[in-house]
Amino acid sequence: MQKRSNLVLDDIFQLRVVVPKFKSTDLTTYIEQFIQDKLGSNYFPLRYFIGAVTERDLVVDAVVANQRFQTQMAPSTIRPQKLLRQRVVVNLIPTGIQATFGGWAGDATPITKLLSKSAPLLVTNPNALNASNFIDIPENVIYAEGSQIDSFMRGLIGLDHEEVGRVGVILEKTNPKNRALVMNLISTAKYMGGVDIIGVIETTSTIGSKVEQTPDGAYVGKIERPDVLLKAARKLLEKGATAIAVTSKISGYNEMLYTEHFAGSHPNPIGGVETIISHLLVTSLGVPAAHGPLVNYKPHQSDTIVVDPRGGGEFVSACGLYCVLRGLSQAPQMSSTAGLTVEDVLAVVTPADTLGGIPVLEAIRRNVPVIAVRDNKTILDVTAEQLGLNSVIVVNTYAQASGAVVMLNEQKFSADEVLHLTSSNEGLAQMQGLGEVRARQARVSLESICRPTKTCTELLNF
């Protein structure tokens, strides 16, 4: 564990822990206990993932929080009574790691729509869909914050998606220009989008959201004044909110690197700290939450720049709030008596080199099929081979992932049978064909579910 020079730890801070490899079917408990033994009882891991793997060790990147921020709801394994089980696929797009699909702004929407046509229900995290002023959510997609998905996959909560969310908005203390922008976006979401927005609270001081980066290049972050955030959220809950949207300024990023992000060659610098903000709210208060930047970064001479096509939605928008408001209207409540449970999960779909997160590790432990997509490359290298996971269904494309889901759901293939098909070109071609049919049904182009090959300038006057 890296040493910290200050004797008094911050409420929320970044931590890298080297955990010896251990053959266990319950890696989440093993990693968390290791972190807890190092920190003592006053802190808990708010978010963590395996960021690298060596011959002997797992390198775990965590954001740790003071125990006082942990929810008072006692977690327990839920067993709601059901006459019929529902079938749901979990689609994961981790943020801050330059995912080919989902590493920019809403650029995982086409694959989300594809997978939503492959299963009755799809759970995905906001990072897959959020694009500032733009968002396109199919009706059968459940917009669940990352820590909700973590707890769901661990069997600690159910996801009740039947009720429409009543959204309360936290606006970080700002100037009149930004305040007016936010209020106009809220009006648009409420009266054009039909989102049930109960009110807005502007904080009395800034939240202090800052970007941080791990040694492997992944972006995380910290919050300097978490109590300011939680105080505003509690007021909104008292007024009847069932979901919390936050918009605030984020500092600490390198503008040159952000410009490189818009050029397609660097991870999104702010996605990691946005995740910490929403994780803190969900973990502390037990309600869905999401964050949108108060002011979107614009490079110099931005009026004449054509950015990487995956970042266009963010680039042409002044603020990141609208998509969050619309998404939270389809966010699930956390329940111990109703809704979807982990027993309903048909499969988990994720990039092939980011298998070190809680949902994947829990899926492996519970024998839930994991479908890993090679095309969605990131800056990490935590693969099935690195972790010694022999049961992961590795495919090349999201069309093949869609086909694998169809086989599991409609054609009643076993996970072992689908895994066997991936060993041959014929089997992968069969999955690809099934997926391409679903792409047409979802009305997404095949190019949009493949790696981007053209920029908008190349399309001009083609």
ZADREN-148640 format. One record per residue (C-alpha): residue in three letters; x, y, z. Coordinates in Angstrom, 1 decimal, always signed. Layout:
ZADREN-148640
{'Ala' {X Y Z}}
...
***
This chain:
ZADREN-148640
{'Met' {+0.0 +0.0 +0.0}}
{'Gln' {+1.3 +3.4 -0.9}}
{'Lys' {+2.3 +5.6 +2.1}}
{'Arg' {+0.6 +8.9 +2.9}}
{'Ser' {+2.7 +11.7 +4.4}}
{'Asn' {-0.2 +13.3 +6.3}}
{'Leu' {-1.2 +11.8 +9.7}}
{'Val' {-4.8 +12.9 +9.3}}
{'Leu' {-6.3 +11.2 +6.3}}
{'Asp' {-8.8 +13.0 +4.1}}
{'Asp' {-12.5 +12.0 +4.1}}
{'Ile' {-12.0 +10.7 +0.6}}
{'Phe' {-8.7 +9.7 -1.0}}
{'Gln' {-7.1 +7.6 -3.7}}
{'Leu' {-5.3 +4.4 -2.7}}
{'Arg' {-3.2 +1.8 -4.6}}
{'Val' {-2.9 -1.6 -3.0}}
{'Val' {-0.9 -4.6 -4.1}}
{'Val' {-2.8 -7.7 -3.2}}
{'Pro' {-1.1 -11.1 -3.4}}
{'Lys' {-2.8 -13.5 -5.8}}
{'Phe' {-5.0 -16.0 -4.1}}
{'Lys' {-7.1 -18.8 -5.6}}
{'Ser' {-10.5 -17.9 -4.5}}
{'Thr' {-14.0 -17.8 -6.0}}
{'Asp' {-14.8 -14.7 -3.9}}
{'Leu' {-12.2 -12.2 -5.0}}
{'Thr' {-14.4 -9.2 -3.9}}
{'Thr' {-14.5 -10.2 -0.3}}
{'Tyr' {-10.8 -11.1 -0.4}}
{'Ile' {-9.7 -7.7 -1.8}}
{'Glu' {-12.0 -5.7 +0.5}}
{'Gln' {-10.8 -7.5 +3.6}}
{'Phe' {-7.2 -6.9 +2.5}}
{'Ile' {-7.9 -3.2 +2.1}}
{'Gln' {-9.8 -3.1 +5.4}}
{'Asp' {-6.9 -4.7 +7.3}}
{'Lys' {-4.6 -2.0 +6.0}}
{'Leu' {-6.9 +0.9 +6.7}}
{'Gly' {-8.6 -0.1 +9.9}}
{'Ser' {-12.3 +0.2 +10.7}}
{'Asn' {-12.7 +4.0 +10.1}}
{'Tyr' {-12.5 +3.7 +6.3}}
{'Phe' {-14.1 +1.6 +3.5}}
{'Pro' {-13.5 +1.3 -0.3}}
{'Leu' {-16.0 +3.5 -2.0}}
{'Arg' {-14.9 +2.3 -5.4}}
{'Tyr' {-12.2 -0.1 -6.5}}
{'Phe' {-11.0 -2.2 -9.5}}
{'Ile' {-8.1 -4.4 -10.4}}
{'Gly' {-6.0 -2.0 -12.5}}
{'Ala' {-3.1 -4.3 -13.3}}
{'Val' {-2.0 -7.9 -12.9}}
{'Thr' {+1.5 -9.2 -12.3}}
{'Glu' {+2.7 -12.8 -12.0}}
{'Arg' {+2.2 -12.8 -8.3}}
{'Asp' {-0.1 -9.8 -7.5}}
{'Leu' {-3.3 -8.0 -8.2}}
{'Val' {-2.8 -4.2 -8.3}}
{'Val' {-6.0 -2.6 -7.0}}
{'Asp' {-6.8 +1.0 -7.5}}
{'Ala' {-9.3 +2.2 -4.9}}
{'Val' {-11.0 +5.4 -3.7}}
{'Val' {-11.5 +5.1 +0.0}}
{'Ala' {-14.0 +7.1 +2.1}}
{'Asn' {-14.5 +7.7 +5.8}}
{'Gln' {-16.9 +5.2 +7.4}}
{'Arg' {-19.3 +7.9 +8.3}}
{'Phe' {-20.3 +8.1 +4.6}}
{'Gln' {-21.5 +4.5 +4.4}}
{'Thr' {-25.2 +4.0 +4.3}}
{'Gln' {-27.1 +3.1 +7.5}}
{'Met' {-29.1 +0.6 +5.5}}
{'Ala' {-27.9 -2.8 +6.7}}
{'Pro' {-27.1 -4.9 +3.6}}
{'Ser' {-28.6 -8.3 +3.4}}
{'Thr' {-29.1 -10.9 +0.7}}
{'Ile' {-32.5 -10.4 -0.8}}
{'Arg' {-34.9 -13.2 -1.8}}
{'Pro' {-38.1 -11.5 -3.1}}
{'Gln' {-40.8 -14.0 -4.0}}
{'Lys' {-41.5 -14.2 -7.8}}
{'Leu' {-43.8 -16.3 -9.9}}
{'Leu' {-41.7 -15.7 -13.0}}
{'Arg' {-38.1 -14.7 -13.2}}
{'Gln' {-37.2 -11.8 -15.5}}
{'Arg' {-34.2 -11.9 -17.8}}
{'Val' {-31.8 -9.0 -17.7}}
{'Val' {-28.3 -8.4 -19.3}}
{'Val' {-25.9 -6.1 -17.5}}
{'Asn' {-23.8 -4.0 -19.9}}
{'Leu' {-20.7 -2.4 -18.3}}
{'Ile' {-18.8 +0.6 -19.8}}
{'Pro' {-16.2 +1.7 -17.2}}
{'Thr' {-15.3 +5.4 -17.3}}
{'Gly' {-11.9 +7.2 -17.3}}
{'Ile' {-10.0 +4.4 -19.1}}
{'Gln' {-10.4 +5.4 -22.8}}
{'Ala' {-12.9 +2.7 -23.8}}
{'Thr' {-13.2 +2.5 -27.6}}
{'Phe' {-16.9 +2.4 -27.1}}
{'Gly' {-18.1 +4.6 -24.2}}
{'Gly' {-14.9 +6.5 -23.5}}
{'Trp' {-16.1 +9.8 -24.9}}
{'Ala' {-19.7 +11.0 -24.7}}
{'Gly' {-22.7 +8.7 -25.3}}
{'Asp' {-20.7 +6.8 -27.9}}
{'Ala' {-21.8 +3.5 -26.4}}
{'Thr' {-25.4 +4.3 -27.2}}
{'Pro' {-25.5 +2.2 -30.5}}
{'Ile' {-24.2 -0.9 -28.7}}
{'Thr' {-26.6 -0.3 -25.8}}
{'Lys' {-29.5 -0.1 -28.3}}
{'Leu' {-28.2 -3.3 -30.0}}
{'Leu' {-28.0 -5.2 -26.7}}
{'Ser' {-31.4 -3.9 -25.7}}
{'Lys' {-32.8 -5.8 -28.7}}
{'Ser' {-31.1 -8.9 -27.6}}
{'Ala' {-32.7 -9.4 -24.2}}
{'Pro' {-35.9 -8.4 -22.4}}
{'Leu' {-34.2 -5.9 -20.1}}
{'Leu' {-30.8 -4.2 -20.1}}
{'Val' {-29.1 -2.6 -17.1}}
{'Thr' {-26.3 -0.2 -18.0}}
{'Asn' {-24.3 +2.6 -16.3}}
{'Pro' {-24.7 +6.3 -17.2}}
{'Asn' {-21.3 +6.4 -18.8}}
{'Ala' {-22.7 +4.3 -21.7}}
{'Leu' {-25.4 +6.9 -22.6}}
{'Asn' {-24.6 +10.4 -21.3}}
{'Ala' {-23.7 +13.0 -24.0}}
{'Ser' {-24.5 +16.3 -22.4}}
{'Asn' {-27.5 +17.7 -24.4}}
{'Phe' {-28.0 +14.3 -26.1}}
{'Ile' {-29.3 +11.0 -24.8}}
{'Asp' {-31.2 +8.1 -26.4}}
{'Ile' {-32.5 +5.5 -24.0}}
{'Pro' {-34.7 +2.6 -25.2}}
{'Glu' {-37.6 +1.9 -22.9}}
{'Asn' {-36.3 -1.5 -21.7}}
{'Val' {-32.9 +0.0 -20.6}}
{'Ile' {-32.4 +0.6 -16.9}}
{'Tyr' {-30.0 +3.6 -16.1}}
{'Ala' {-28.2 +2.4 -13.0}}
{'Glu' {-25.3 +4.1 -11.2}}
{'Gly' {-22.1 +2.0 -10.9}}
{'Ser' {-22.3 +1.3 -7.2}}
{'Gln' {-26.0 +0.3 -7.6}}
{'Ile' {-24.8 -2.3 -10.2}}
{'Asp' {-22.0 -3.4 -7.8}}
{'Ser' {-24.5 -4.0 -4.9}}
{'Phe' {-27.0 -5.6 -7.3}}
{'Met' {-24.5 -8.1 -8.6}}
{'Arg' {-23.4 -8.9 -5.0}}
{'Gly' {-27.0 -9.8 -4.2}}
{'Leu' {-27.3 -7.0 -1.6}}
{'Ile' {-30.1 -5.1 -3.3}}
{'Gly' {-32.9 -5.4 -5.9}}
{'Leu' {-33.4 -2.9 -8.7}}
{'Asp' {-37.0 -1.7 -8.7}}
{'His' {-37.5 -0.1 -12.2}}
{'Glu' {-41.2 +0.2 -12.2}}
{'Glu' {-41.5 +3.7 -10.7}}
{'Val' {-40.7 +6.9 -12.5}}
{'Gly' {-38.0 +8.8 -10.6}}
{'Arg' {-38.7 +12.2 -9.0}}
{'Val' {-35.5 +14.1 -9.6}}
{'Gly' {-33.9 +16.7 -7.3}}
{'Val' {-31.1 +18.8 -8.6}}
{'Ile' {-28.0 +20.0 -6.8}}
{'Leu' {-26.4 +23.0 -8.4}}
{'Glu' {-23.0 +23.9 -7.1}}
{'Lys' {-22.6 +27.5 -6.0}}
{'Thr' {-22.0 +29.4 -9.3}}
{'Asn' {-22.4 +32.7 -11.2}}
{'Pro' {-25.6 +34.1 -12.7}}
{'Lys' {-24.6 +33.1 -16.3}}
{'Asn' {-24.2 +29.4 -15.3}}
{'Arg' {-27.2 +29.5 -13.1}}
{'Ala' {-29.4 +30.7 -16.0}}
{'Leu' {-28.0 +28.0 -18.3}}
{'Val' {-28.8 +25.3 -15.7}}
{'Met' {-32.3 +26.6 -15.1}}
{'Asn' {-33.0 +26.6 -18.9}}
{'Leu' {-31.8 +23.0 -19.2}}
{'Ile' {-34.0 +22.0 -16.3}}
{'Ser' {-37.0 +23.7 -17.9}}
{'Thr' {-36.3 +21.8 -21.1}}
{'Ala' {-36.0 +18.4 -19.4}}
{'Lys' {-39.2 +19.1 -17.4}}
{'Tyr' {-41.5 +20.6 -20.0}}
{'Met' {-40.1 +19.0 -23.2}}
{'Gly' {-38.7 +15.8 -21.8}}
{'Gly' {-41.4 +15.2 -19.3}}
{'Val' {-38.9 +14.5 -16.4}}
{'Asp' {-40.5 +14.9 -12.9}}
{'Ile' {-38.1 +17.5 -11.4}}
{'Ile' {-39.2 +18.5 -7.9}}
{'Gly' {-36.7 +21.3 -7.3}}
{'Val' {-33.2 +22.7 -7.3}}
{'Ile' {-30.9 +23.5 -4.4}}
{'Glu' {-27.8 +25.6 -5.0}}
{'Thr' {-25.0 +24.9 -2.5}}
{'Thr' {-23.7 +27.6 -0.2}}
{'Ser' {-20.1 +26.8 -1.1}}
{'Thr' {-18.3 +24.7 -3.7}}
{'Ile' {-18.1 +20.9 -3.5}}
{'Gly' {-14.4 +20.8 -4.5}}
{'Ser' {-14.4 +18.0 -7.2}}
{'Lys' {-10.9 +17.3 -8.4}}
{'Val' {-9.4 +15.0 -11.0}}
{'Glu' {-6.8 +12.4 -10.0}}
{'Gln' {-5.0 +9.8 -12.1}}
{'Thr' {-3.6 +6.3 -11.2}}
{'Pro' {-0.1 +5.2 -12.2}}
{'Asp' {-1.6 +3.2 -15.1}}
{'Gly' {-3.3 +6.3 -16.5}}
{'Ala' {-6.9 +5.6 -15.4}}
{'Tyr' {-8.8 +8.7 -14.1}}
{'Val' {-10.4 +8.7 -10.6}}
{'Gly' {-10.9 +11.7 -8.3}}
{'Lys' {-11.7 +13.2 -5.0}}
{'Ile' {-14.3 +15.5 -3.3}}
{'Glu' {-12.8 +18.1 -0.9}}
{'Arg' {-16.1 +19.0 +0.7}}
{'Pro' {-18.4 +16.0 +0.6}}
{'Asp' {-20.6 +17.3 +3.5}}
{'Val' {-21.7 +20.2 +1.3}}
{'Leu' {-22.9 +17.7 -1.3}}
{'Leu' {-24.7 +15.4 +1.2}}
{'Lys' {-26.4 +18.3 +3.0}}
{'Ala' {-28.0 +19.5 -0.2}}
{'Ala' {-29.0 +16.0 -1.2}}
{'Arg' {-30.7 +15.3 +2.2}}
{'Lys' {-32.8 +18.5 +1.8}}
{'Leu' {-34.0 +17.3 -1.6}}
{'Leu' {-34.9 +13.9 -0.2}}
{'Glu' {-36.9 +15.6 +2.5}}
{'Lys' {-38.8 +17.4 -0.2}}
{'Gly' {-39.7 +14.1 -1.9}}
{'Ala' {-36.9 +13.4 -4.4}}
{'Thr' {-36.2 +9.8 -5.2}}
{'Ala' {-33.1 +10.5 -7.4}}
{'Ile' {-30.3 +13.1 -7.2}}
{'Ala' {-28.8 +14.9 -10.2}}
{'Val' {-25.6 +17.0 -9.5}}
{'Thr' {-24.0 +19.6 -11.7}}
{'Ser' {-20.7 +21.1 -10.5}}
{'Lys' {-17.4 +22.4 -11.8}}
{'Ile' {-14.5 +19.9 -11.9}}
{'Ser' {-10.9 +21.1 -11.5}}
{'Gly' {-7.4 +19.6 -11.6}}
{'Tyr' {-7.3 +18.3 -15.1}}
{'Asn' {-4.6 +19.2 -17.7}}
{'Glu' {-6.2 +21.2 -20.5}}
{'Met' {-3.7 +19.9 -23.1}}
{'Leu' {-4.7 +16.3 -22.2}}
{'Tyr' {-8.4 +17.2 -22.4}}
{'Thr' {-7.8 +18.6 -25.9}}
{'Glu' {-6.1 +15.3 -26.7}}
{'His' {-9.2 +13.5 -25.4}}
{'Phe' {-11.3 +15.4 -27.9}}
{'Ala' {-8.8 +14.4 -30.6}}
{'Gly' {-9.4 +10.7 -29.7}}
{'Ser' {-6.1 +9.9 -28.1}}
{'His' {-6.6 +10.3 -24.3}}
{'Pro' {-9.1 +9.1 -21.7}}
{'Asn' {-11.8 +11.4 -20.5}}
{'Pro' {-10.2 +13.2 -17.5}}
{'Ile' {-13.4 +14.0 -15.6}}
{'Gly' {-15.3 +10.7 -15.8}}
{'Gly' {-13.6 +9.2 -12.7}}
{'Val' {-14.4 +12.0 -10.3}}
{'Glu' {-18.0 +12.1 -11.6}}
{'Thr' {-18.2 +8.4 -10.6}}
{'Ile' {-16.9 +9.2 -7.1}}
{'Ile' {-19.6 +11.9 -6.7}}
{'Ser' {-22.4 +9.5 -7.7}}
{'His' {-20.9 +6.6 -5.7}}
{'Leu' {-20.8 +8.8 -2.6}}
{'Leu' {-24.5 +9.8 -2.9}}
{'Val' {-25.7 +6.3 -3.6}}
{'Thr' {-23.6 +4.7 -0.9}}
{'Ser' {-24.5 +7.3 +1.8}}
{'Leu' {-28.2 +7.9 +1.0}}
{'Gly' {-29.4 +4.8 -0.9}}
{'Val' {-30.9 +6.6 -3.9}}
{'Pro' {-29.9 +6.7 -7.6}}
{'Ala' {-27.6 +9.6 -8.5}}
{'Ala' {-25.6 +10.9 -11.5}}
{'His' {-23.4 +13.9 -12.2}}
{'Gly' {-23.1 +16.2 -15.2}}
{'Pro' {-20.4 +18.9 -15.6}}
{'Leu' {-21.6 +22.4 -14.9}}
{'Val' {-19.2 +23.8 -17.6}}
{'Asn' {-18.0 +21.6 -20.4}}
{'Tyr' {-14.4 +22.2 -21.3}}
{'Lys' {-13.7 +23.8 -24.7}}
{'Pro' {-10.3 +23.9 -26.3}}
{'His' {-8.9 +27.2 -27.7}}
{'Gln' {-10.3 +28.1 -31.1}}
{'Ser' {-13.0 +25.6 -30.6}}
{'Asp' {-15.3 +27.3 -33.1}}
{'Thr' {-13.2 +25.8 -36.0}}
{'Ile' {-12.4 +22.4 -34.5}}
{'Val' {-14.0 +19.1 -35.6}}
{'Val' {-13.4 +16.6 -32.8}}
{'Asp' {-13.3 +12.8 -32.7}}
{'Pro' {-16.8 +11.8 -33.6}}
{'Arg' {-17.3 +10.0 -30.3}}
{'Gly' {-16.9 +13.3 -28.4}}
{'Gly' {-19.2 +15.5 -30.5}}
{'Gly' {-22.1 +15.5 -28.1}}
{'Glu' {-20.1 +16.9 -25.3}}
{'Phe' {-18.2 +19.3 -27.5}}
{'Val' {-21.2 +21.1 -28.8}}
{'Ser' {-22.9 +21.3 -25.4}}
{'Ala' {-22.2 +24.0 -22.8}}
{'Cys' {-23.2 +21.9 -19.8}}
{'Gly' {-23.5 +18.1 -19.0}}
{'Leu' {-26.7 +18.2 -17.0}}
{'Tyr' {-29.6 +17.5 -19.5}}
{'Cys' {-28.7 +13.8 -20.2}}
{'Val' {-28.4 +13.1 -16.5}}
{'Leu' {-31.9 +14.5 -15.8}}
{'Arg' {-33.4 +12.4 -18.6}}
{'Gly' {-31.4 +9.3 -17.6}}
{'Leu' {-32.5 +9.5 -13.9}}
{'Ser' {-36.1 +9.3 -15.0}}
{'Gln' {-35.3 +5.7 -15.9}}
{'Ala' {-33.2 +5.0 -12.8}}
{'Pro' {-34.1 +2.1 -10.5}}
{'Gln' {-34.8 +2.4 -6.8}}
{'Met' {-32.8 +0.2 -4.4}}
{'Ser' {-35.0 -2.4 -2.8}}
{'Ser' {-34.9 -5.4 -0.5}}
{'Thr' {-38.4 -6.6 -1.3}}
{'Ala' {-39.1 -5.9 -5.0}}
{'Gly' {-37.6 -5.6 -8.5}}
{'Leu' {-34.8 -7.4 -10.3}}
{'Thr' {-32.3 -9.5 -8.4}}
{'Val' {-28.9 -11.0 -9.4}}
{'Glu' {-30.7 -14.3 -10.0}}
{'Asp' {-32.4 -12.6 -13.0}}
{'Val' {-29.1 -11.8 -14.7}}
{'Leu' {-28.6 -13.7 -17.9}}
{'Ala' {-25.2 -12.4 -18.7}}
{'Val' {-22.7 -9.5 -18.1}}
{'Val' {-21.2 -7.8 -21.1}}
{'Thr' {-17.9 -5.9 -20.7}}
{'Pro' {-14.7 -4.9 -22.5}}
{'Ala' {-12.3 -7.8 -22.6}}
{'Asp' {-9.4 -6.0 -20.9}}
{'Thr' {-11.3 -4.6 -17.9}}
{'Leu' {-12.4 -7.8 -16.0}}
{'Gly' {-11.3 -6.5 -12.6}}
{'Gly' {-14.4 -4.7 -11.5}}
{'Ile' {-16.9 -5.9 -8.8}}
{'Pro' {-19.8 -6.9 -11.2}}
{'Val' {-17.5 -9.1 -13.3}}
{'Leu' {-15.9 -10.8 -10.3}}
{'Glu' {-19.3 -11.4 -8.7}}
{'Ala' {-20.7 -12.8 -12.0}}
{'Ile' {-17.8 -15.3 -12.1}}
{'Arg' {-18.4 -16.2 -8.5}}
{'Arg' {-22.1 -16.8 -9.1}}
{'Asn' {-21.6 -18.7 -12.4}}
{'Val' {-23.3 -15.9 -14.4}}
{'Pro' {-21.9 -15.9 -18.0}}
{'Val' {-19.4 -13.0 -18.7}}
{'Ile' {-19.2 -11.9 -22.3}}
{'Ala' {-15.9 -10.0 -22.9}}
{'Val' {-15.6 -7.9 -26.1}}
{'Arg' {-12.1 -7.5 -27.6}}
{'Asp' {-13.2 -4.6 -29.9}}
{'Asn' {-13.8 -2.4 -26.9}}
{'Lys' {-10.1 -1.8 -26.0}}
{'Thr' {-9.1 +0.4 -23.1}}
{'Ile' {-5.8 +1.4 -21.5}}
{'Leu' {-6.0 -1.5 -19.0}}
{'Asp' {-4.8 -5.1 -19.5}}
{'Val' {-6.9 -7.1 -17.0}}
{'Thr' {-8.0 -10.0 -19.2}}
{'Ala' {-9.5 -13.4 -18.6}}
{'Glu' {-6.0 -14.9 -19.3}}
{'Gln' {-4.3 -12.6 -16.8}}
{'Leu' {-6.8 -13.5 -14.1}}
{'Gly' {-6.9 -17.2 -14.9}}
{'Leu' {-10.7 -17.1 -15.8}}
{'Asn' {-11.5 -20.0 -18.1}}
{'Ser' {-15.2 -19.6 -18.2}}
{'Val' {-15.3 -16.1 -19.8}}
{'Ile' {-17.0 -16.0 -23.3}}
{'Val' {-14.5 -13.9 -25.3}}
{'Val' {-15.8 -12.4 -28.6}}
{'Asn' {-14.5 -9.9 -31.1}}
{'Thr' {-17.4 -7.6 -31.7}}
{'Tyr' {-20.5 -6.3 -30.0}}
{'Ala' {-22.6 -7.9 -32.8}}
{'Gln' {-21.1 -11.3 -31.6}}
{'Ala' {-21.9 -10.3 -28.0}}
{'Ser' {-25.5 -9.7 -29.0}}
{'Gly' {-25.6 -13.0 -30.8}}
{'Ala' {-24.2 -14.8 -27.7}}
{'Val' {-27.0 -13.2 -25.6}}
{'Val' {-29.6 -14.3 -28.1}}
{'Met' {-28.3 -17.8 -27.9}}
{'Leu' {-28.4 -17.8 -24.1}}
{'Asn' {-31.8 -16.2 -23.9}}
{'Glu' {-33.9 -17.3 -26.9}}
{'Gln' {-32.1 -20.4 -28.2}}
{'Lys' {-31.5 -21.8 -24.7}}
{'Phe' {-27.8 -22.6 -25.3}}
{'Ser' {-25.9 -23.2 -22.1}}
{'Ala' {-22.9 -20.9 -21.3}}
{'Asp' {-20.6 -23.8 -22.0}}
{'Glu' {-22.1 -24.4 -25.4}}
{'Val' {-21.7 -20.7 -26.3}}
{'Leu' {-18.1 -20.7 -25.0}}
{'His' {-17.3 -23.7 -27.2}}
{'Leu' {-18.7 -21.9 -30.3}}
{'Thr' {-16.2 -19.1 -29.7}}
{'Ser' {-13.3 -21.5 -30.5}}
{'Ser' {-14.2 -21.6 -34.2}}
{'Asn' {-14.7 -19.0 -36.9}}
{'Glu' {-17.9 -20.7 -37.8}}
{'Gly' {-19.3 -20.2 -34.3}}
{'Leu' {-18.3 -16.6 -34.2}}
{'Ala' {-19.8 -16.0 -37.6}}
{'Gln' {-23.1 -17.5 -36.4}}
{'Met' {-23.1 -15.0 -33.4}}
{'Gln' {-22.1 -12.2 -35.7}}
{'Gly' {-25.1 -12.9 -38.0}}
{'Leu' {-27.6 -13.0 -35.1}}
{'Gly' {-26.2 -9.7 -33.8}}
{'Glu' {-26.4 -8.0 -37.2}}
{'Val' {-30.1 -8.9 -37.4}}
{'Arg' {-30.6 -7.3 -34.0}}
{'Ala' {-28.7 -4.2 -35.1}}
{'Arg' {-31.2 -3.8 -37.9}}
{'Gln' {-34.1 -4.2 -35.5}}
{'Ala' {-32.5 -1.6 -33.2}}
{'Arg' {-32.0 +0.7 -36.2}}
{'Val' {-28.3 +1.3 -35.6}}
{'Ser' {-25.8 +1.1 -38.4}}
{'Leu' {-23.2 -1.6 -38.5}}
{'Glu' {-20.5 +1.1 -38.6}}
{'Ser' {-21.7 +2.5 -35.3}}
{'Ile' {-21.2 -0.8 -33.5}}
{'Cys' {-17.7 -1.3 -35.0}}
{'Arg' {-14.6 +0.7 -34.3}}
{'Pro' {-14.8 +4.3 -35.6}}
{'Thr' {-13.0 +4.5 -39.0}}
{'Lys' {-14.0 +7.9 -40.2}}
{'Thr' {-14.0 +11.4 -38.9}}
{'Cys' {-16.8 +13.9 -39.8}}
{'Thr' {-14.3 +15.8 -41.9}}
{'Glu' {-13.7 +12.7 -44.0}}
{'Leu' {-17.4 +12.3 -44.5}}
{'Leu' {-17.7 +15.9 -45.8}}
{'Asn' {-18.0 +16.0 -49.6}}
{'Phe' {-17.3 +12.3 -49.7}}
***
